[in-house]
Amino acid sequence: MNAWPITLDDVRGAHKMLSGLARITPMESSRYLSSLIGAPVQLKCENLQRTGSFKLRGAYVRIAGLSPVERAAGVVAASAGNHAQGVALAAHTLGVRSTVFMPVAAPLPKVAATRDYGADVRLVGDHFDETLAAALEYAETTGAVFIHPFDHPDIVAGQGTVGLEILEQSPEVRTILVGTGGGGLLAGLAAAVKHVRPDVRVIGVQAEGAAAYPPSLRAGRPVTLERCATMADGIQVRRPGEVPFEIINRLADGVWTVSEDALARALLVCLERAKLVVEPAGASPVAALLEHGAEIEGPVVAVLSGGNIDPLLMQRVLRHGMAAAGRYMSLRLRVNDRPGALADLLSVLSRTDANVVDVAHVRTDPKLGIGEVEVDLHLETKGAEHCAAVVAELRDAGYTVLSQA
């Protein structure tokens, strides 16, 4: 591709188009993250955008660019959440009929929100590939225009407006970190920022289990992952988009990966330290700060791309994040099955200042001897050193620690 898929003028035009619809989201300083990496860190809060993510920007620009005939035919999308809500609100605002296909197992809050924004929601498929196939078939048979979540110049231009806002809000920025799935947001940011400030580093962040960009960049073309699994469903994409890849391959300063533990800890940091509700995909730049802080030149802007997290997933992720940070521990012990044994165990734990969240007895394991019982404990702790001290106290008291997590 010789010509640029989008230009700086395209992004500026998208920014004017979005005026009065998309919010200019706030920039919040983080003293905790700044102290962690030794440089100023600001959080670009797209989790506070209308519909809860940046996706509204690209969806509106794409639908607004349709001809009257195309608008009359309606639009269709496939999404598990953020893109669905962006398309639904954008279409409703423009008076265009929208149909959104979502997986059967899509979180109920996201389904409800998409319907509330005016879309006709259809739950199809156990896996997203099935959902996407159904949406494409619907577009083929009805003439509705398929709105791709990331692989279209208008989508990329719309997402690039985040970059223009960052340059205005944080003119001293040296590095921008952005969660990356198909690449629409990273490409748009790179196109906007690099044409104004080529000295600013723009770096994508992917989950280790869904990192299609590193092998694609090495190959010089989009590569499809055989397996793709992460808690960060917003960036769980098996193959980069052709349009975003072209821009990212030319302009981005790299795509880093982060672990699931780092994603969980990052979500916890956003909640506890910044008082911001962020989904795992949106927290991925913070995860990069936790894992790659020494490699990052400040001042830094981390884009919190979305905040649409299912409460049940949040509960699980926060518990995982607490465990990864040494704030939550699970133990299995073997004790004598006699009256008062549990009280004795809890007495020992009280000396450690660990908070017991849950206790369960296991009496039916064939490995247990007569008069033995295993006890599963879930504890709130104060960090890795405290966890080690709790285990040491239990062993000193004569208890056998069978497992620890």
N, C-alpha and C positions, 0 to 999 in steps of 0.2 A: 504494500500500500504506500504510494508515493506521497499523496496529499494527507494532511492531518485529518483525522476523523472529525475533530472539533477544533475551533480556534478560541482565542481569548474573547473575541467579539461574541462568539456563540454563548459563552458563559456569562458575559456581561448582559447580553440580551435576555438570557434566562433569568438573571437576577432582577431585571426590571419587570419581567413577566410575573415573577413571584411576589412582587411588592404588594403588601396588603393581604396576602394569603399565607405564605410561610413566615414564621417568626424569625427574627434575627435572634438566634438563641444566645444565652449569656455565656460568658467566659468566667470560670471560677478558678481562683488560685488555690493551690494545695500546698500548705506548709509541710505536711507529712511527706509527700512525694518529693518535694523540693529538697528536703533534708536528706532523703534517701539517696538521691543521685548527685547532690551537691550543686544543683542548678535550678533556676526557677521553672516550675511546672504549672501550666494552666490547663483546665479541662474545658473543652468546647462541648456544651451540653445539648447535643442534638436529641438526647433522651427527653428533653423538655419541649421538643418540637411538636406541633400538632400531629396527631395520630401516634405520637411517641417515638418517632424515628425520622431520619433524613429522607426516607423513601418518598414522602409526599412531594419533595422538590422535583425529582426526575419524572414521577408519574404525571404531575400537572403539566410540565413542559411538553412531555410527549403527547398527551391527550389534547392540549391546547393547540398543538401543531397539526392536528388532523383536519382534513377538508370537511366541508358540510356533508358531503355524501358519506364519508367515513364515520363522522359523528352520528349520523342517522342510523348507521348499522350497529352502533353500540361497540363496547370494548369488552374484552375478556382477559383474565389473568389467571395464573396459577401461583399459589403462595401458601406458606404455612403461617403467615402472620403479618409482618411489617409491610411488605409490598402490597398485600391484599388490602390493608387499611389505607395505604397511600392512594392506590387506584380508586378505591371506593369513594373517598372524600373528594379527590380531584375530579372524578367523573360527575359526582353529584353537584359540585360547585359549577361545573361547566354545562350542566343539563344534559349529560350523556348517560345513556343506560349502561350499567356495568354488571357483568356476571363474573364471579370469582370462584374458581375451583380450589378447594382446600382438602388436605388429607383427612380421612375419617378420624384419625387420632389427633387432629389439630386441637390445641388447648381451647377450652370453651370460652374463656375471656376474649381470645383473639377472634373466634368465630362471631361471638356476640357483637364485638366492636365493629367488625366488618359489615355486619348486617345493619347496625345502627348508623353507619356512614352512608347507607343507601344501596349497597350491592345485593344482588341476588346470589346468595352463597349456596354452592353445591358441594357436598362432601363426597369425594370419590377417591378410592385408592388407599391401600395400606402403606404404600411407599410414594414418595414425591414423584418419581418417574411416571407412575400410573396417573397421578393427578395432572401432571403436565401433559401427558398424552391425551387425556380427556379434554383439557382446555384447548389444545391444538385441533382436535377433532371438531369441537364445538365451533371454533373459528372457521374451519374449512366448510362446515355444513351450513352455517348461518351467515357468513360474511362479516361477522364481528372482527374488529381489529385486535390482534393479540398484542398485549402490552408486556414486553419482556422486562424482567426485573433489572437487567443491567446491560444487555447487549444491543444498545441502540444509541446513536449519537445524541439524540435529544435527552435520553435518560442520563447519559454521562454529563452533558452540559448542565442539566438541572442539579445534579449532585455536586458539580464543581463550584456552585455558588457558596458552598460551605467554605471553600478555600478563599474566596474573595472576602468573606466576613472575617476569617482568621487574620488576614493581612491587615484589615482595618482595625480589628480589636487588639491585635498583638503584633505591632509593626517590628518589634525586636526579635521575633521568633527566629530560631535557627534550625529546629527540627520539628516536623509534624508526624505524628504516629496515627495510623488509621487502620481499623479492622477491615479485613479484606476477604470477600467470598468470591463472587464472580468478577469483581474488580471495578464496578461502576463508580463507587465513591473514591477509591484510590486514583483511578484514571482522571476523574473530574478534578480532583484536588491537584494532581500533578500538572494537568493542562493549565489550570488557572494560576497556580502559584509559580511554577517554573518560568512562565512567560513574563511574570512581573518581577519575581525575585529568584533568579536561578541559583543563588547562593544557599537558599533554604533546602534542607534535606527533607524529602518526602518518603516515608517508609511505611510499607504495608505490614500488617500483622495477621498471621493465620494460626489456627489451632494445629498442633502437630498431626492430629488424626484426620485433618481435612485440608492439607496444604498442597494445593494443585499448582500454585504459582512457582515455587522454587524449581521443580523439575521442568516446568514449562519454559521458564526463563533460560534454564540451561540448554534446553532443546531448541530454543528460538521459535517455538510455536506452542499453541495450547495443547496440553497433554491431559488425557482423562485418567483420573485415579480409579484403580480397581476397587479400592475400599475407601470409605469416607465416613468417619464417625467422630462426633464431638458433642459435648453439652451445648456448645455455642451454635445452635441451629441457624442463627442468622447469617453465619459465614460458612455453613456446611454445603459447599458447592464442589462437585466432582471435576468440573472443567471450566477454565477461564473463558470469558466471553471474547469473541474475536475483536470487537471494537475496543474494549478496555485493554486487552492484552497489547495491542499495537501501541497504545499510548504509554502504558506502564513499562513496556520493554524499552522504549526510547527515553523516558523521562524519570521514572521512579529511581530512588537510590537504594532499592533492595526490598525484599519481603522476608521478614523474620518469622520464626515459629515460636509458639509458647505451649507449655504443657497444660494438661487439664488441671493439675494442682495450682498452677499459677493463675489460671482463669478463675478458679474458685476463690483463691485468696484475693484476687483483684476485685471481685464482686463484693467481698467482705470489706475491703478497704474503701470502696466507693460508698458503701452504706454507712460504715462506722465513722470514717474520717471526713467524708465530704457530704454526708447526709443526702446522698443521691441514689435513687433506685435505678439500677442499670442491669440490662440483660447480659449474659455471658459474652455474646459477640461485641456488645458495646463496651465491655470492660477489657477487651483484649489489648488495647494500647496500654492500659494500666498494668496488665500482666507483663507486657514487654518492658515496662519500667522496672518491674520487680525482678525480672530475669536478665535483662540486658542493660541495666542502668549505667554501668561503667562505660558502655560503648556509645552513649548518647550525648551529643553536644547540646547544651542549653543556650538560651531558654527553649523550653519544649512545650508544644501544645499536643495534648492527647484528645482525640475526638471520641467522645462517648456517643456512639452512633445510634443507640436505641435503648429504650427502657421498658419494652413490652415483655415482661417476664411473667410466666404463669406462677401463681403463689405456691403451688405444690413443688414446682421445679426450684423456686427460690429456697424453699425450706431444705431441700436435698442439697443444693449447691452450697448454701451457707454452712450446713453441717460439714460438708466436705472441706470447705474453706477453713473452717475452724480447726478441723483435724490436721489439715496441711500446715496450719500456723501453730500447731501444738496447743490449741485452745480446747480441743475435744479429743477424748481418748476412749477407746473400747478395749476392755480386758476380759479374758476368760481365766478363771481361777478354779483350782480343785481344793475343796474343803471337806471336813468331816460333816456327815449328815447327822447332826445332833441338835437338840434344843439349845438355842442361844448362840449357835455358830455364826449365823448371819449378823446378829447384834455385835458379836466380837469383831467381825470383819468391818462393819460400818464404824465401829469405834476406832479401829486403826486408821481408816480413811479420814475420819474427822480430824485426826492429828496432822494430816497432810494438807488440810485446807482445800481439798478438792470437793467439788459439788457433785453429788450423785444425781444423775438425771433419770436413770432407769436401772432396774435389777431384774434378772430372770434366772430361774433355777432350771438346770438340765439334769434329769434323774434317769433317763432311759437309754443313755449311751452304753452299748455293750462293753466299752473300754473301762467303764467305771467299776470299781470294786464295791463289795458290800459295805455299806456305811459311808460311801463317798457321794458327793454331789458336785457338779460344776456350776459355777455362778458367772453369768455374763453381766458385766458392769459397763455402764456408759457414764462418763465423767466429764464435767467441764473443768478445764485446767487453765493455767496461766502462761503456758509457753512450753517449749521443748525441755528446758531445764526442770520445770515443775513436773512434767510427765516422768522424767527420769527419776526424780526424787520420790514420786508416788510409788513407782515400781520398786525402787530400792527399799522403801519403808515396808511394803508388803512382803518382800522376800526376807527382810530382817525379822519380820514377825512370824516367819515360818510358812508362808503361803507359797504354793507353786503357781507361777504365772505361766499358763499354757500358751497364750497368744496375746498380742498387743497390736492395735491398729489405731 
